[in-house]
Amino acid sequence: MEKELIAKKHLSNCEFVKVIRMLLVVFGHSIAFSAPAVNAEGASKSKYTLGLVYLWVKFFHVYTFALASGYIFAFKMNGGGYKDIGAFVKNKAVRLLVPYVAVMFLWIIPMTHPFFPLTKSSFVKNFLLGIAPEQVWFLMMLFEVFLIVRLLWDVMSKKPGMGWFICISLYLIGIFGYDNFPNYFSIWTTCQYVLIFYAGARIRTKEEAGEKTITSTVPWFVWILIYCAIYGVYIYSLGKSGEAWFWTKTLLQAGLRNVGALMAWSCLQKIGEKFEAKKYKILRFLMNYTMPIYLFHQQITYYVRAYGGQLDPWALGLLGFALSTLLALGIGVVLKMWKVTRFLIGEK
């Protein structure tokens, strides 16, 4: 019974995890242009610190969301949902691909053009072929991950060993493909996210079976220590060159992304349980607007940077975070007032 309650609490806390993950993404994008490379020469102490924080957050914020998505996916699959593959694909297309197209053409392109003028070539490459469609790359990636895992679920759920083999193979294919071929429609990125999505699915499945999971066996503070250790070695490696160091950095990045997601999941679940996140009105409110905030925040940060460029890097980053969150939230509130606009942003 206790393990069933834990599984129920973790499921309930998924929305809290998504809210914090969304805020981390907005924060990361808000400081991205002010944060120099941590090994850049001549960077001020303020900028150097900002660069460290940016890298710290960058590696795991989206991976944490993918883990939570896999967790919820397994809950629904194990409960008898998603059986009709056709209906499943249609549902995910409406929730993810419709906003991918709508937000790209109605918001991202017109709002980004003043800062990054589009040419015919860049329009085709970045947007029509999906190589760099700004923040909506995430929607295409998530749709593809859902599709891959759903098609392979019978094998991956019944034979976990084979599931891990498939995921690790896809991860390696993704690394090779990303370094050697165009990332059309985020396909190589997708390959790298299947692993952490499946990890989330396995955590949920094992919790339902009353078994120990990797996040219940390893305490949250140990995850932090492991992540800090990998991060420290990675920062040290940034000033190194050569093929051996290239592969070392590649392995370290893989560790930071996946260990970071497990760290964030473990810590946020602990925080959500400790403080009963859903009892706070502001968090319950934000839980309904995580997607709109994600969809509209990034272009707002461009305007903040353009008109506040003389501010201290930290002040500029925090101002961008506050304004982009509030304005994107306001846009989300307005767009959720009508059925057609809810449809365009993937909301019910």
Secondary structure, 3 states (H helix, E strand, C coil): CHHHHHHHHHHHCHHHHHHHHHHHHHHHHHHCCCCCCCCCCCCCHHHHHHHHHHHHHHCCHHHHHHHHHHHHHHHHHHCCCCCCHHHHHHHHHHHHHHHHHHHHHHHHHHHHCCCCCCCHHHHHHHHHCCCCCHHHHHHHHHHHHHHHHHHHHHHHHHCHHHHHHHHHHHHHHHHHHHHHCCCHHHHHHHHHHHHHHHHHHHHHHHHHCCCCCHHHHCCHHHHHHHHHHHHHHHHHHCCCCCHHHHHHHHHHHHHHHHHHHHHHHHHHHHHHHHHCHHHCHHHHHHHCCHHHHHHHHHHHHHHHHHHCCCCCHHHHHHHHHHHHHHHHHHHHHHHCCCHHHHHHCCCC
